[in-house]
């Protein structure tokens, strides 16, 4: 039975690595796409296609009470985040943009402290500090 769990663990880890590769490659694809369209046109098209696909999947369920207003709010927040990321991608490399985007995970322990009043474990705190130092060194102005 142990081998079954170990095999499942390898599959899960492999799926995570594969998804990470695809996620990282999207930065290169978006950077290349920006040679053909400005960020707002590109993102508008991307969000319209995404909304149409999700509307087909959700069908009538998306019009449940409160869903439309909450969905619009979350959609606007997501769109603003994508605009900032995509506009930033016009001035930097895909790898740097992916790194900076990946640093959003730093907000999880910080938001946990603020919203849930939970201090992060020491290893998490060290990771946050090291990532913040790396962010500084990566983005500091050159002289």
SERO-4910 file (N, C-alpha, C, O; in steps of 0.05 Angstrom, whole numbers):
BEGIN
 pado doro    nc1    nc2    nc3   cac1   cac2   cac3    cc1    cc2    cc3    oc1    oc2    oc3
  Unk    A     16    -24      0      0      0      0     17     25      0      9     46    -10
  Unk    A     41     23     11     59     45     12     68     54    -16     70     78    -21
  Unk    A     72     34    -34     79     41    -61     58     56    -75     64     74    -92
  Unk    A     33     50    -69     11     65    -81     11     94    -74      7    112    -90
  Unk    A     16     99    -48     18    127    -39     42    141    -51     41    164    -59
  Unk    A     64    126    -53     89    138    -64     84    145    -93     93    165   -103
  Unk    A     71    127   -108     65    132   -136     47    156   -139     50    172   -157
  Unk    A     27    158   -122      9    181   -123     24    207   -117     18    227   -128
  Unk    A     43    205    -98     59    229    -91     76    238   -115     78    262   -121
  Unk    A     88    218   -130    103    225   -153     86    237   -175     94    256   -188
  Unk    A     61    227   -178     43    238   -198     35    266   -191     34    284   -208
  Unk    A     29    271   -165     22    297   -156     45    317   -160     41    339   -169
  Unk    A     69    308   -152     93    326   -156     98    331   -185    105    354   -193
  Unk    A     95    311   -202     99    314   -230     79    333   -242     86    350   -259
  Unk    A     54    331   -234     33    349   -244     39    378   -235     35    396   -251
  Unk    A     49    381   -211     56    408   -202     79    420   -218     79    443   -225
  Unk    A     99    404   -223    122    413   -240    112    420   -268    120    441   -279
  Unk    A     96    403   -280     85    408   -307     69    434   -307     72    450   -326
  Unk    A     52    438   -288     36    463   -287     54    487   -283     48    508   -295
  Unk    A     75    484   -268     93    506   -264    108    513   -290    112    537   -296
  Unk    A    115    493   -305    128    497   -331    109    513   -350    116    532   -362
  Unk    A     83    503   -351     64    517   -368     60    546   -358     58    564   -375
  Unk    A     58    550   -332     54    577   -321     78    594   -329     73    617   -337
  Unk    A    102    584   -326    125    600   -333    126    606   -363    135    628   -371
  Unk    A    118    587   -379    119    592   -408     99    613   -417    103    627   -437
  Unk    A     77    617   -402     58    637   -410     70    665   -409     61    682   -424
  Unk    A     90    670   -393    102    696   -392    117    701   -418    116    724   -428
  Unk    A    129    681   -429    143    684   -455    122    688   -477    126    705   -495
  Unk    A    100    673   -477     79    676   -497     67    704   -496     63    716   -517
  Unk    A     61    713   -472     49    740   -469     69    761   -478     61    780   -492
  Unk    A     94    759   -471    114    778   -480    115    779   -511    116    801   -522
  Unk    A    114    756   -523    114    755   -553     88    767   -564     89    781   -584
  Unk    A     66    762   -551     40    772   -561     39    802   -559     25    815   -575
  Unk    A     54    814   -540     54    843   -537     68    857   -560     67    881   -562
  Unk    A     82    842   -577     94    854   -601     73    860   -622     77    875   -640
  Unk    A     49    847   -619     27    850   -638      4    867   -628    -13    876   -644
  Unk    A      2    872   -602    -20    887   -591    -11    900   -565      7    891   -551
  Unk    A    -24    922   -559    -18    936   -534    -30    919   -511    -48    903   -515
  Unk    A    -21    924   -486    -30    908   -463    -61    908   -460    -72    887   -453
  Unk    A    -73    931   -463   -102    933   -458   -118    918   -479   -138    905   -472
  Unk    A   -110    920   -504   -124    905   -525   -121    875   -520   -140    859   -522
  Unk    A    -96    867   -515    -90    838   -510   -107    828   -486   -119    807   -488
  Unk    A   -107    843   -464   -121    833   -440   -151    834   -444   -166    817   -434
  Unk    A   -161    854   -458   -190    855   -464   -199    830   -479   -219    817   -472
  Unk    A   -184    824   -500   -190    800   -515   -188    775   -498   -205    757   -499
  Unk    A   -167    773   -482   -163    750   -464   -186    747   -444   -195    725   -440
  Unk    A   -195    769   -433   -216    767   -413   -243    762   -426   -260    749   -414
  Unk    A   -248    773   -450   -273    768   -463   -275    738   -471   -296    726   -467
  Unk    A   -253    727   -481   -254    698   -488   -257    682   -462   -273    663   -462
  Unk    A   -243    689   -441   -246    674   -416   -274    676   -404   -285    656   -394
  Unk    A   -286    700   -405   -313    703   -395   -333    687   -412   -352    676   -401
  Unk    A   -329    686   -438   -348    671   -455   -346    641   -449   -366    628   -447
  Unk    A   -322    631   -446   -318    603   -439   -330    596   -412   -344    576   -409
  Unk    A   -325    613   -393   -336    608   -366   -367    611   -366   -380    596   -351
  Unk    A   -378    629   -381   -407    632   -383   -419    606   -395   -440    598   -386
  Unk    A   -406    594   -414   -416    569   -425   -414    546   -405   -433    530   -403
  Unk    A   -393    546   -389   -390    525   -369   -411    529   -346   -423    510   -337
  Unk    A   -414    554   -337   -431    560   -314   -461    560   -322   -478    554   -305
  Unk    A   -466    566   -347   -494    569   -357   -510    588   -339   -500    609   -332
  Unk    A   -533    580   -331   -551    598   -315   -543    602   -286   -553    620   -273
  Unk    A   -524    585   -276   -517    587   -248   -503    613   -241   -503    621   -218
  Unk    A   -492    626   -261   -477    651   -255   -495    674   -249   -486    695   -240
  Unk    A   -521    670   -253   -540    692   -246   -554    688   -220   -576    699   -215
  Unk    A   -543    671   -203   -554    667   -176   -551    693   -160   -533    709   -166
  Unk    A   -568    697   -140   -566    723   -125   -538    727   -113   -527    710   -101
  Unk    A   -528    751   -117   -502    759   -107   -478    751   -123   -457    762   -120
  Unk    A   -482    732   -141   -460    722   -157   -449    743   -176   -425    746   -179
  Unk    A   -468    756   -190   -460    776   -210   -443    798   -198   -422    806   -208
  Unk    A   -453    810   -176   -439    833   -164   -412    824   -153   -392    838   -157
  Unk    A   -411    801   -140   -385    792   -129   -366    784   -151   -342    789   -150
  Unk    A   -377    771   -172   -361    764   -195   -349    788   -210   -326    788   -218
  Unk    A   -366    809   -212   -356    833   -225   -334    846   -209   -314    855   -220
  Unk    A   -337    847   -183   -317    859   -165   -291    843   -168   -269    854   -172
  Unk    A   -292    816   -165   -268    800   -168   -256    802   -195   -232    802   -198
  Unk    A   -273    803   -216   -263    806   -243   -248    832   -247   -227    832   -261
  Unk    A   -258    854   -236   -245    880   -239   -218    879   -224   -198    888   -235
  Unk    A   -217    867   -200   -192    865   -185   -172    848   -201   -149    856   -204
  Unk    A   -181    826   -212   -164    808   -227   -154    823   -252   -130    820   -259
  Unk    A   -171    837   -266   -164    852   -290   -142    873   -283   -123    875   -298
  Unk    A   -146    888   -262   -126    908   -254    -99    895   -249    -78    905   -257
  Unk    A    -99    872   -235    -74    858   -229    -61    849   -255    -37    851   -258
  Unk    A    -77    838   -274    -66    830   -300    -55    854   -316    -35    851   -329
  Unk    A    -69    876   -314    -60    900   -329    -32    908   -318    -14    913   -333
  Unk    A    -30    910   -291     -4    918   -279     18    898   -287     40    907   -294
  Unk    A     12    872   -286     32    852   -294     39    854   -323     63    853   -330
  Unk    A     20    857   -340     25    857   -369     39    883   -378     57    882   -394
  Unk    A     31    905   -367     45    930   -373     74    928   -363     92    937   -377
  Unk    A     78    917   -340    105    913   -330    121    895   -348    145    898   -351
  Unk    A    108    875   -360    122    856   -377    132    870   -402    151    860   -415
  Unk    A    121    893   -410    131    907   -433    159    919   -428    173    925   -447
  Unk    A    166    922   -402    191    935   -395    212    916   -382    233    925   -373
  Unk    A    205    890   -380    224    872   -367    223    845   -381    209    841   -401
  Unk    A    239    827   -371    241    800   -383    218    782   -372    208    787   -350
  Unk    A    211    762   -387    191    743   -377    199    730   -351    183    725   -334
  Unk    A    225    723   -348    234    710   -324    231    728   -299    224    719   -278
  Unk    A    238    753   -303    236    772   -281    206    777   -274    199    778   -250
  Unk    A    189    779   -294    160    783   -289    149    758   -274    133    761   -256
  Unk    A    157    734   -283    147    710   -269    157    709   -240    142    702   -223
  Unk    A    182    717   -236    192    717   -208    177    737   -191    168    730   -169
  Unk    A    172    761   -201    158    780   -186    129    772   -181    118    776   -159
  Unk    A    116    759   -201     89    749   -197     89    727   -176     71    726   -159
  Unk    A    109    709   -177    111    688   -158    114    697   -130    106    684   -111
  Unk    A    125    721   -127    129    732   -100    102    740    -86    101    747    -63
  Unk    A     80    739   -102     54    744    -90     48    724    -67     32    730    -50
  Unk    A     60    701    -68     56    682    -46     65    692    -20     57    682      1
  Unk    A     82    713    -20     91    725      5     68    738     20     69    741     44
  Unk    A     48    745      5     25    758     18      8    739     35     -7    748     52
  Unk    A     11    713     29     -6    694     44      0    695     74    -18    698     90
  Unk    A     26    692     83     31    694    112     25    721    123     17    724    146
  Unk    A     30    742    106     25    769    116     -5    774    120    -13    785    140
  Unk    A    -21    765    101    -50    768    104    -61    750    126    -80    757    139
  Unk    A    -48    727    130    -56    709    152    -51    723    179    -67    721    197
  Unk    A    -29    738    181    -24    753    205    -45    775    209    -55    778    232
  Unk    A    -52    789    188    -71    811    191    -99    802    195   -113    811    213
  Unk    A   -108    783    178   -136    775    178   -143    753    199   -164    754    212
  Unk    A   -124    734    202   -130    712    220   -115    714    247   -119    697    264
  Unk    A    -98    734    249    -83    738    274    -65    714    280    -62    706    304
  Unk    A    -54    702    259    -36    679    262     -8    687    253     -4    697    231
  Unk    A     11    682    271     39    687    264     49    663    247     42    640    252
  Unk    A     65    669    226     76    647    210     97    631    226    109    642    245
  Unk    A    102    606    218    123    591    230    150    604    223    151    620    204
  Unk    A    170    597    238    196    611    235    207    606    207    219    624    195
  Unk    A    204    582    196    214    576    169    200    593    148    213    602    129
  Unk    A    174    597    152    159    614    133    168    643    135    172    656    115
  Unk    A    173    652    160    182    680    164    210    684    151    214    704    139
  Unk    A    227    664    154    254    666    142    251    667    111    265    682     98
  Unk    A    234    650    100    229    650     71    219    677     61    227    686     40
  Unk    A    201    689     76    190    715     68    212    736     68    214    752     50
  Unk    A    228    736     89    250    755     91    270    751     68    278    770     55
  Unk    A    278    726     63    297    721     41    285    729     14    299    740     -3
  Unk    A    260    723      9    247    730    -16    245    761    -19    249    771    -41
  Unk    A    240    774      3    238    804      2    266    816     -4    268    835    -19
  Unk    A    287    804      8    314    813      2    320    808    -28    332    825    -41
  Unk    A    313    785    -37    317    778    -66    302    797    -84    312    805   -105
  Unk    A    278    804    -76    262    823    -91    276    850    -92    277    863   -113
  Unk    A    287    859    -70    301    884    -69    325    884    -89    328    902   -105
  Unk    A    341    863    -87    365    861   -104    358    858   -133    373    867   -151
  Unk    A    335    846   -139    327    843   -167    316    868   -179    319    874   -203
  Unk    A    303    884   -163    289    908   -173    301    934   -166    291    955   -174
  Unk    A    323    934   -151    335    959   -142    345    975   -167    353    963   -187
  Unk    A    345   1001   -165    355   1016   -188    385   1012   -191    400   1010   -172
  Unk    A    393   1011   -216    422   1008   -221    434   1035   -222    421   1055   -229
  Unk    A    459   1036   -214    472   1062   -212    490   1067   -236    502   1088   -238
***
